[in-house]
């Protein structure tokens, strides 16, 4: 099963995209790298989508090792259209 999530990695990279979990990896499809959010924290980014002042860059598909993930946050898909 895949779902739209914010993925925070231990090395402090942050991605948003459609996450598919595998045994040892997460594939983040249509990933966007969150470099900076202007206000209210990552929970707000997940719920409200990109806001004025945020720095979020498209970066294609990303595959990360499960052990490199610090945590994930479910997103509001409508806010990220």
N, CA, C and O atoms as a printed pandas DataFrame, in Angstrom:
     atom_number atom_name residue_name chain_id  residue_number  x_coord  y_coord  z_coord
0              1         N          UNK        A               1    0.837   -1.183    0.000
1              2        CA          UNK        A               1    0.000    0.000    0.000
2              3         C          UNK        A               1    0.885    1.250    0.000
3              4         O          UNK        A               1    1.903    1.296    0.690
4              5         N          UNK        A               2    0.498    2.236   -0.759
5              6        CA          UNK        A               2    1.231    3.499   -0.856
6              7         C          UNK        A               2    0.392    4.627   -0.287
7              8         O          UNK        A               2   -0.835    4.620   -0.385
8              9         N          UNK        A               3    1.078    5.607    0.313
9             10        CA          UNK        A               3    0.357    6.795    0.759
10            11         C          UNK        A               3    1.283    7.999    0.769
11            12         O          UNK        A               3    2.503    7.864    0.860
12            13         N          UNK        A               4    0.685    9.171    0.673
13            14        CA          UNK        A               4    1.428   10.417    0.651
14            15         C          UNK        A               4    1.915   10.736    2.058
15            16         O          UNK        A               4    1.126   10.816    2.999
16            17         N          UNK        A               5    3.240   10.920    2.188
17            18        CA          UNK        A               5    3.818   11.169    3.503
18            19         C          UNK        A               5    4.999   12.127    3.427
19            20         O          UNK        A               5    5.643   12.269    2.388
20            21         N          UNK        A               6    5.265   12.781    4.559
21            22        CA          UNK        A               6    6.529   13.461    4.800
22            23         C          UNK        A               6    7.445   12.396    5.391
23            24         O          UNK        A               6    7.048   11.681    6.312
24            25         N          UNK        A               7    8.666   12.281    4.873
25            26        CA          UNK        A               7    9.645   11.317    5.373
26            27         C          UNK        A               7   10.846   12.098    5.886
27            28         O          UNK        A               7   11.513   12.795    5.121
28            29         N          UNK        A               8   11.121   11.981    7.183
29            30        CA          UNK        A               8   12.256   12.662    7.802
30            31         C          UNK        A               8   13.352   11.630    8.005
31            32         O          UNK        A               8   13.154   10.617    8.677
32            33         N          UNK        A               9   14.516   11.901    7.412
33            34        CA          UNK        A               9   15.637   10.973    7.532
34            35         C          UNK        A               9   16.566   11.385    8.672
35            36         O          UNK        A               9   16.583   12.544    9.086
36            37         N          UNK        A              10   17.323   10.440    9.163
37            38        CA          UNK        A              10   18.244   10.693   10.273
38            39         C          UNK        A              10   19.313   11.718    9.909
39            40         O          UNK        A              10   19.823   12.419   10.783
40            41         N          UNK        A              11   19.657   11.811    8.616
41            42        CA          UNK        A              11   20.661   12.796    8.197
42            43         C          UNK        A              11   20.043   14.173    7.928
43            44         O          UNK        A              11   20.693   15.061    7.379
44            45         N          UNK        A              12   18.765   14.332    8.329
45            46        CA          UNK        A              12   18.026   15.585    8.302
46            47         C          UNK        A              12   17.462   15.961    6.940
47            48         O          UNK        A              12   16.910   17.051    6.791
48            49         N          UNK        A              13   17.583   15.094    5.943
49            50        CA          UNK        A              13   16.885   15.339    4.687
50            51         C          UNK        A              13   15.405   15.071    4.922
51            52         O          UNK        A              13   15.042   14.177    5.686
52            53         N          UNK        A              14   14.559   15.844    4.266
53            54        CA          UNK        A              14   13.113   15.705    4.406
54            55         C          UNK        A              14   12.504   15.636    3.014
55            56         O          UNK        A              14   12.757   16.496    2.170
56            57         N          UNK        A              15   11.706   14.612    2.785
57            58        CA          UNK        A              15   11.043   14.431    1.500
58            59         C          UNK        A              15    9.542   14.313    1.708
59            60         O          UNK        A              15    9.078   13.873    2.760
60            61         N          UNK        A              16    8.784   14.716    0.683
61            62        CA          UNK        A              16    7.344   14.490    0.626
62            63         C          UNK        A              16    7.071   13.771   -0.678
63            64         O          UNK        A              16    7.566   14.170   -1.732
64            65         N          UNK        A              17    6.285   12.711   -0.608
65            66        CA          UNK        A              17    5.924   11.991   -1.818
66            67         C          UNK        A              17    5.090   10.772   -1.483
67            68         O          UNK        A              17    4.752   10.530   -0.324
68            69         N          UNK        A              18    4.762   10.011   -2.512
69            70        CA          UNK        A              18    3.996    8.787   -2.326
70            71         C          UNK        A              18    4.952    7.686   -1.907
71            72         O          UNK        A              18    5.841    7.301   -2.667
72            73         N          UNK        A              19    4.768    7.184   -0.701
73            74        CA          UNK        A              19    5.704    6.238   -0.094
74            75         C          UNK        A              19    5.192    4.812   -0.239
75            76         O          UNK        A              19    4.052    4.503    0.110
76            77         N          UNK        A              20    6.061    3.949   -0.762
77            78        CA          UNK        A              20    5.802    2.517   -0.836
78            79         C          UNK        A              20    6.856    1.826    0.005
79            80         O          UNK        A              20    8.052    1.959   -0.253
80            81         N          UNK        A              21    6.413    1.091    1.008
81            82        CA          UNK        A              21    7.346    0.397    1.910
82            83         C          UNK        A              21    7.684   -0.974    1.357
83            84         O          UNK        A              21    6.813   -1.725    0.919
84            85         N          UNK        A              22    8.965   -1.275    1.389
85            86        CA          UNK        A              22    9.453   -2.597    1.016
86            87         C          UNK        A              22   10.185   -3.166    2.218
87            88         O          UNK        A              22   10.236   -2.522    3.266
88            89         N          UNK        A              23   10.749   -4.351    2.089
89            90        CA          UNK        A              23   11.404   -5.004    3.226
90            91         C          UNK        A              23   12.486   -4.119    3.852
91            92         O          UNK        A              23   12.487   -3.916    5.066
92            93         N          UNK        A              24   13.398   -3.594    3.045
93            94        CA          UNK        A              24   14.522   -2.829    3.584
94            95         C          UNK        A              24   14.597   -1.407    3.067
95            96         O          UNK        A              24   15.502   -0.661    3.440
96            97         N          UNK        A              25   13.656   -1.017    2.209
97            98        CA          UNK        A              25   13.696    0.323    1.630
98            99         C          UNK        A              25   12.315    0.971    1.605
99           100         O          UNK        A              25   11.287    0.304    1.721
100          101         N          UNK        A              26   12.326    2.277    1.452
101          102        CA          UNK        A              26   11.123    3.053    1.153
102          103         C          UNK        A              26   11.363    3.684   -0.208
103          104         O          UNK        A              26   12.411    4.289   -0.434
104          105         N          UNK        A              27   10.409    3.550   -1.115
105          106        CA          UNK        A              27   10.475    4.263   -2.381
106          107         C          UNK        A              27    9.531    5.445   -2.269
107          108         O          UNK        A              27    8.349    5.287   -1.962
108          109         N          UNK        A              28   10.066    6.635   -2.523
109          110        CA          UNK        A              28    9.283    7.861   -2.470
110          111         C          UNK        A              28    9.111    8.331   -3.907
111          112         O          UNK        A              28   10.042    8.867   -4.508
112          113         N          UNK        A              29    7.930    8.129   -4.450
113          114        CA          UNK        A              29    7.634    8.461   -5.839
114          115         C          UNK        A              29    7.222    9.925   -5.959
115          116         O          UNK        A              29    6.513   10.455   -5.105
116          117         N          UNK        A              30    7.681   10.572   -7.037
117          118        CA          UNK        A              30    7.406   12.000   -7.238
118          119         C          UNK        A              30    7.808   12.814   -6.011
119          120         O          UNK        A              30    7.067   13.686   -5.555
120          121         N          UNK        A              31    8.984   12.516   -5.493
121          122        CA          UNK        A              31    9.459   13.138   -4.257
122          123         C          UNK        A              31    9.738   14.621   -4.436
123          124         O          UNK        A              31   10.097   15.095   -5.514
124          125         N          UNK        A              32    9.559   15.326   -3.338
125          126        CA          UNK        A              32    9.938   16.729   -3.244
126          127         C          UNK        A              32   10.806   16.873   -1.997
127          128         O          UNK        A              32   10.457   16.363   -0.933
128          129         N          UNK        A              33   11.920   17.558   -2.126
129          130        CA          UNK        A              33   12.822   17.800   -1.001
130          131         C          UNK        A              33   12.392   19.082   -0.295
131          132         O          UNK        A              33   12.323   20.149   -0.905
132          133         N          UNK        A              34   12.104   18.960    1.000
133          134        CA          UNK        A              34   11.709   20.121    1.796
134          135         C          UNK        A              34   12.987   20.698    2.406
135          136         O          UNK        A              34   13.554   20.125    3.336
136          137         N          UNK        A              35   13.431   21.834    1.874
137          138        CA          UNK        A              35   14.655   22.455    2.380
138          139         C          UNK        A              35   14.378   23.442    3.501
139          140         O          UNK        A              35   15.218   23.647    4.377
140          141         N          UNK        A              36   13.192   24.055    3.473
141          142        CA          UNK        A              36   12.851   25.079    4.463
142          143         C          UNK        A              36   11.340   25.230    4.495
143          144         O          UNK        A              36   10.696   25.253    3.446
144          145         N          UNK        A              37   10.775   25.332    5.676
145          146        CA          UNK        A              37    9.352   25.646    5.778
146          147         C          UNK        A              37    9.234   26.939    6.568
147          148         O          UNK        A              37    9.924   27.140    7.567
148          149         N          UNK        A              38    8.347   27.812    6.103
149          150        CA          UNK        A              38    8.279   29.178    6.611
150          151         C          UNK        A              38    7.630   29.300    7.985
151          152         O          UNK        A              38    7.985   30.187    8.761
152          153         N          UNK        A              39    6.675   28.410    8.294
153          154        CA          UNK        A              39    5.996   28.559    9.585
154          155         C          UNK        A              39    5.330   27.268   10.030
155          156         O          UNK        A              39    5.068   26.378    9.221
156          157         N          UNK        A              40    5.063   27.178   11.315
157          158        CA          UNK        A              40    4.210   26.163   11.939
158          159         C          UNK        A              40    4.704   24.720   11.907
159          160         O          UNK        A              40    3.945   23.842   12.319
160          161         N          UNK        A              41    5.888   24.412   11.461
161          162        CA          UNK        A              41    6.426   23.063   11.572
162          163         C          UNK        A              41    5.999   22.104   10.477
163          164         O          UNK        A              41    5.176   22.435    9.624
164          165         N          UNK        A              42    6.570   20.914   10.518
165          166        CA          UNK        A              42    6.323   19.910    9.479
166          167         C          UNK        A              42    4.908   19.357    9.505
167          168         O          UNK        A              42    4.375   18.984    8.460
168          169         N          UNK        A              43    4.292   19.297   10.673
169          170        CA          UNK        A              43    2.896   18.841   10.742
170          171         C          UNK        A              43    1.989   19.732    9.920
171          172         O          UNK        A              43    1.077   19.254    9.245
172          173         N          UNK        A              44    2.242   21.024    9.977
173          174        CA          UNK        A              44    1.464   21.974    9.189
174          175         C          UNK        A              44    1.741   21.804    7.704
175          176         O          UNK        A              44    0.824   21.899    6.888
176          177         N          UNK        A              45    2.998   21.552    7.344
177          178        CA          UNK        A              45    3.354   21.302    5.939
178          179         C          UNK        A              45    2.590   20.080    5.430
179          180         O          UNK        A              45    2.066   20.095    4.316
180          181         N          UNK        A              46    2.526   19.027    6.241
181          182        CA          UNK        A              46    1.816   17.809    5.846
182          183         C          UNK        A              46    0.325   18.067    5.636
183          184         O          UNK        A              46   -0.271   17.564    4.684
184          185         N          UNK        A              47   -0.267   18.847    6.525
185          186        CA          UNK        A              47   -1.710   19.088    6.460
186          187         C          UNK        A              47   -2.119   20.160    5.454
187          188         O          UNK        A              47   -3.150   20.031    4.793
188          189         N          UNK        A              48   -1.310   21.224    5.334
189          190        CA          UNK        A              48   -1.692   22.367    4.498
190          191         C          UNK        A              48   -1.008   22.391    3.140
191          192         O          UNK        A              48   -1.407   23.168    2.272
192          193         N          UNK        A              49    0.014   21.560    2.930
193          194        CA          UNK        A              49    0.759   21.591    1.676
194          195         C          UNK        A              49    1.731   22.754    1.651
195          196         O          UNK        A              49    1.914   23.437    2.659
196          197         N          UNK        A              50    2.358   22.985    0.500
197          198        CA          UNK        A              50    3.326   24.070    0.381
198          199         C          UNK        A              50    2.677   25.438    0.634
199          200         O          UNK        A              50    1.574   25.712    0.159
200          201         N          UNK        A              51    3.371   26.276    1.379
201          202        CA          UNK        A              51    2.894   27.616    1.703
202          203         C          UNK        A              51    3.905   28.652    1.211
203          204         O          UNK        A              51    5.047   28.314    0.900
204          205         N          UNK        A              52    3.484   29.902    1.142
205          206        CA          UNK        A              52    4.370   30.991    0.739
206          207         C          UNK        A              52    5.598   31.000    1.644
207          208         O          UNK        A              52    5.479   30.922    2.867
208          209         N          UNK        A              53    6.761   31.095    1.041
209          210        CA          UNK        A              53    8.004   31.139    1.797
210          211         C          UNK        A              53    8.680   29.792    1.966
211          212         O          UNK        A              53    9.862   29.739    2.304
212          213         N          UNK        A              54    7.952   28.688    1.738
213          214        CA          UNK        A              54    8.557   27.351    1.825
214          215         C          UNK        A              54    9.516   27.156    0.657
215          216         O          UNK        A              54    9.313   27.711   -0.423
216          217         N          UNK        A              55   10.547   26.374    0.878
217          218        CA          UNK        A              55   11.472   26.002   -0.197
218          219         C          UNK        A              55   11.378   24.493   -0.384
219          220         O          UNK        A              55   11.957   23.719    0.379
220          221         N          UNK        A              56   10.645   24.095   -1.404
221          222        CA          UNK        A              56   10.372   22.683   -1.671
222          223         C          UNK        A              56   10.674   22.427   -3.146
223          224         O          UNK        A              56   10.096   23.062   -4.028
224          225         N          UNK        A              57   11.594   21.481   -3.403
225          226        CA          UNK        A              57   12.067   21.224   -4.763
226          227         C          UNK        A              57   11.692   19.828   -5.237
227          228         O          UNK        A              57   11.855   18.852   -4.505
228          229         N          UNK        A              58   11.188   19.735   -6.461
229          230        CA          UNK        A              58   10.924   18.429   -7.070
230          231         C          UNK        A              58   12.254   17.710   -7.273
231          232         O          UNK        A              58   13.255   18.331   -7.633
232          233         N          UNK        A              59   12.260   16.399   -7.041
233          234        CA          UNK        A              59   13.514   15.657   -7.215
234          235         C          UNK        A              59   13.300   14.238   -7.745
235          236         O          UNK        A              59   14.186   13.396   -7.602
236          237         N          UNK        A              60   12.145   13.954   -8.354
237          238        CA          UNK        A              60   11.920   12.631   -8.941
238          239         C          UNK        A              60   11.670   11.564   -7.892
239          240         O          UNK        A              60   11.151   11.853   -6.813
240          241         N          UNK        A              61   12.037   10.336   -8.206
241          242        CA          UNK        A              61   11.856    9.221   -7.271
242          243         C          UNK        A              61   13.098    9.055   -6.412
243          244         O          UNK        A              61   14.222    9.204   -6.891
244          245         N          UNK        A              62   12.885    8.744   -5.135
245          246        CA          UNK        A              62   13.981    8.566   -4.184
246          247         C          UNK        A              62   13.775    7.232   -3.480
247          248         O          UNK        A              62   12.655    6.894   -3.098
248          249         N          UNK        A              63   14.850    6.477   -3.310
249          250        CA          UNK        A              63   14.807    5.229   -2.537
250          251         C          UNK        A              63   15.740    5.397   -1.347
251          252         O          UNK        A              63   16.906    5.753   -1.513
252          253         N          UNK        A              64   15.221    5.138   -0.134
253          254        CA          UNK        A              64   16.022    5.253    1.089
254          255         C          UNK        A              64   15.958    3.947    1.869
255          256         O          UNK        A              64   14.993    3.190    1.763
256          257         N          UNK        A              65   16.978    3.701    2.636
257          258        CA          UNK        A              65   17.006    2.523    3.496
258          259         C          UNK        A              65   16.085    2.748    4.698
259          260         O          UNK        A              65   16.055    3.844    5.258
260          261         N          UNK        A              66   15.349    1.738    5.088
261          262        CA          UNK        A              66   14.413    1.854    6.213
262          263         C          UNK        A              66   15.136    2.332    7.469
263          264         O          UNK        A              66   14.584    3.131    8.225
264          265         N          UNK        A              67   16.350    1.862    7.704
265          266        CA          UNK        A              67   17.065    2.246    8.930
266          267         C          UNK        A              67   17.491    3.720    8.928
267          268         O          UNK        A              67   17.889    4.242    9.969
268          269         N          UNK        A              68   17.414    4.395    7.778
269          270        CA          UNK        A              68   17.769    5.811    7.729
270          271         C          UNK        A              68   16.581    6.728    8.037
271          272         O          UNK        A              68   16.739    7.946    8.117
272          273         N          UNK        A              69   15.395    6.143    8.209
273          274        CA          UNK        A              69   14.184    6.934    8.463
274          275         C          UNK        A              69   14.043    7.217    9.958
275          276         O          UNK        A              69   14.076    6.304   10.783
276          277         N          UNK        A              70   13.886    8.491   10.287
277          278        CA          UNK        A              70   13.638    8.879   11.674
278          279         C          UNK        A              70   12.143    8.773   11.979
279          280         O          UNK        A              70   11.750    8.160   12.971
280          281         N          UNK        A              71   11.313    9.371   11.121
281          282        CA          UNK        A              71    9.859    9.241   11.270
282          283         C          UNK        A              71    9.151    9.694    9.990
283          284         O          UNK        A              71    9.755   10.297    9.104
284          285         N          UNK        A              72    7.858    9.386    9.922
285          286        CA          UNK        A              72    7.023    9.811    8.801
286          287         C          UNK        A              72    5.780   10.511    9.340
287          288         O          UNK        A              72    5.367   10.295   10.479
288          289         N          UNK        A              73    5.194   11.357    8.491
289          290        CA          UNK        A              73    3.953   12.057    8.838
290          291         C          UNK        A              73    3.004   11.905    7.653
291          292         O          UNK        A              73    3.371   12.234    6.525
292          293         N          UNK        A              74    1.799   11.415    7.891
293          294        CA          UNK        A              74    0.806   11.311    6.813
294          295         C          UNK        A              74    0.398   12.711    6.357
295          296         O          UNK        A              74    0.265   13.631    7.165
296          297         N          UNK        A              75    0.201   12.853    5.042
297          298        CA          UNK        A              75   -0.168   14.144    4.445
298          299         C          UNK        A              75   -1.633   14.181    4.038
299          300         O          UNK        A              75   -2.275   13.147    3.853
300          301         N          UNK        A              76   -2.136   15.385    3.907
301          302        CA          UNK        A              76   -3.443   15.633    3.333
302          303         C          UNK        A              76   -3.245   15.675    1.810
303          304         O          UNK        A              76   -2.701   16.651    1.294
304          305         N          UNK        A              77   -3.680   14.628    1.078
305          306        CA          UNK        A              77   -3.424   14.578   -0.371
306          307         C          UNK        A              77   -4.013   15.762   -1.150
307          308         O          UNK        A              77   -3.433   16.188   -2.149
308          309         N          UNK        A              78   -5.139   16.287   -0.712
309          310        CA          UNK        A              78   -5.770   17.404   -1.404
310          311         C          UNK        A              78   -4.867   18.644   -1.353
311          312         O          UNK        A              78   -4.793   19.395   -2.326
312          313         N          UNK        A              79   -4.189   18.860   -0.236
313          314        CA          UNK        A              79   -3.323   20.030   -0.074
314          315         C          UNK        A              79   -2.069   19.946   -0.929
315          316         O          UNK        A              79   -1.419   20.962   -1.177
316          317         N          UNK        A              80   -1.720   18.743   -1.383
317          318        CA          UNK        A              80   -0.488   18.546   -2.158
318          319         C          UNK        A              80   -0.733   18.361   -3.643
319          320         O          UNK        A              80    0.183   17.957   -4.360
320          321         N          UNK        A              81   -1.925   18.638   -4.128
321          322        CA          UNK        A              81   -2.212   18.503   -5.574
322          323         C          UNK        A              81   -1.534   19.584   -6.364
323          324         O          UNK        A              81   -1.663   19.628   -7.587
